[in-house]
């Protein structure tokens, strides 16, 4: 009995350490639309308010599209009215991306208040990332994957 209890405790401690070292289960911080705008402006990105493009989506409160000066790709940032609206939009767009191609490389992460889905297919790199009630979308040529990932890392998505 003592041996079994010791074994279970050892496993529990190992998993606890693993999760704390890898950051698993930690909540990520969102950024506001204004912070997104400022971050893109600092990088000399071309920024456009895209809220009017979503006039039929009342759950979208704010939306910006930004692109680097060479317009090589664009990143869209959305603020929705609730976490559940963002989760639904994330899932819907993930299904659309998945159905777009048969030959693809996918990656998906879901931890605490954060979800991220990436897709490489037909020379394209697509990303959907959600933190709480915010979403980020990227649709780029595969050659810009490192630039996209660096940018997403810098803004925390």
C-alpha positions in Angstrom: 0.0 0.0 0.0 2.8 2.5 0.9 4.7 1.5 -2.2 1.6 2.3 -4.4 1.0 5.6 -2.7 4.6 6.6 -3.1 4.5 5.7 -6.8 1.3 7.7 -7.3 2.7 10.7 -5.5 5.9 10.5 -7.6 3.9 10.5 -10.8 1.8 13.4 -9.6 4.9 15.5 -8.7 6.5 14.7 -12.1 3.3 15.8 -14.0 3.0 19.0 -11.8 6.6 19.9 -12.6 6.2 19.2 -16.3 3.2 21.4 -16.5 4.8 24.3 -14.6 8.0 24.2 -16.6 6.3 24.0 -20.0 3.7 26.7 -19.1 0.9 24.3 -19.8 -2.3 25.4 -18.2 -1.2 29.1 -17.9 -3.6 31.7 -19.2 -2.3 34.0 -21.9 -2.9 37.8 -21.8 -5.0 39.4 -24.5 -4.1 42.6 -26.2 -6.7 45.3 -27.0 -7.5 46.5 -30.5 -5.7 49.7 -29.7 -2.6 47.8 -28.5 -2.7 45.8 -31.8 -2.9 49.0 -33.8 0.0 50.5 -31.9 2.2 47.4 -32.3 1.6 47.3 -36.0 2.1 51.0 -36.3 5.5 50.7 -34.6 6.5 48.1 -37.3 5.4 50.5 -40.1 2.6 48.2 -41.1 -0.3 49.5 -43.3 -3.3 49.3 -41.0 -7.0 49.5 -41.9 -10.1 49.4 -39.8 -12.0 46.4 -41.2 -15.1 46.5 -38.9 -17.4 47.6 -41.8 -16.6 44.3 -43.6 -18.3 42.5 -40.7 -21.5 44.5 -40.6 -23.6 41.3 -40.6 -21.7 40.0 -37.6 -22.9 41.9 -34.5 -20.7 39.9 -32.2 -17.6 41.5 -33.7 -16.8 44.7 -31.8 -13.6 45.8 -33.4 -11.5 44.6 -36.3 -8.2 45.7 -37.9 -6.2 44.4 -40.9 -2.5 45.1 -41.0 0.2 44.4 -43.6 4.0 45.0 -43.7 5.1 47.8 -46.0 5.9 45.3 -48.8 2.3 43.9 -48.4 3.7 40.4 -48.4 1.0 39.1 -46.1 -1.7 40.4 -43.8 -2.8 39.9 -40.3 -6.3 40.5 -39.0 -7.2 41.2 -35.4 -10.7 40.9 -34.1 -12.4 41.6 -30.8 -15.6 39.8 -30.2 -18.3 40.4 -27.6 -17.6 37.2 -25.7 -15.2 34.2 -25.3 -17.9 31.9 -26.6 -18.4 34.0 -29.8 -14.6 33.9 -30.4 -14.6 30.1 -29.8 -17.4 29.6 -32.3 -15.7 31.8 -34.9 -12.4 30.0 -34.3 -14.0 26.5 -34.8 -15.9 27.6 -37.8 -12.8 29.0 -39.6 -10.8 26.0 -38.6 -13.4 23.8 -40.3 -13.2 26.0 -43.4 -9.4 25.8 -43.5 -9.4 22.0 -43.0 -11.9 21.4 -45.9 -9.9 23.6 -48.3 -7.2 21.0 -49.2 -6.4 17.3 -49.1 -2.7 17.7 -48.8 -1.9 19.6 -45.7 0.2 19.9 -42.6 -1.8 20.9 -39.6 -0.9 21.8 -36.0 -3.3 22.6 -33.2 -2.9 23.8 -29.6 -5.5 24.4 -26.9 -4.5 25.4 -23.4 -6.5 27.3 -20.8 -7.9 30.5 -22.6 -5.8 30.0 -25.7 -6.2 28.1 -29.0 -4.1 28.1 -32.1 -4.4 26.3 -35.4 -1.9 26.4 -38.2 -2.2 25.0 -41.7 0.3 24.6 -44.5 -1.3 23.7 -47.8 -1.0 24.5 -51.5 1.9 26.9 -50.8 0.0 28.8 -48.2 0.4 29.3 -44.5 -2.7 30.0 -42.5 -3.0 30.7 -38.8 -6.0 31.2 -36.5 -5.2 32.1 -32.9 -7.6 32.9 -30.1 -7.1 34.3 -26.6 -10.3 34.9 -24.7 -12.5 37.0 -26.9 -9.9 38.0 -29.4 -8.9 36.4 -32.7 -5.9 36.7 -35.0 -6.0 35.4 -38.6 -3.1 35.2 -41.0 -3.2 34.0 -44.6 0.2 34.2 -46.2 2.4 32.5 -48.8 4.4 29.7 -47.2 7.7 31.6 -47.7 6.5 34.2 -45.1 5.9 31.6 -42.4 9.0 32.6 -40.4 8.0 36.3 -40.6 4.4 35.5 -39.5 5.6 33.3 -36.6 8.0 36.0 -35.4 5.2 38.6 -35.5 2.7 36.4 -33.7 5.3 35.6 -31.1 6.0 39.3 -30.6 2.3 40.2 -30.0 1.7 37.1 -27.9 -0.5 35.1 -30.2 
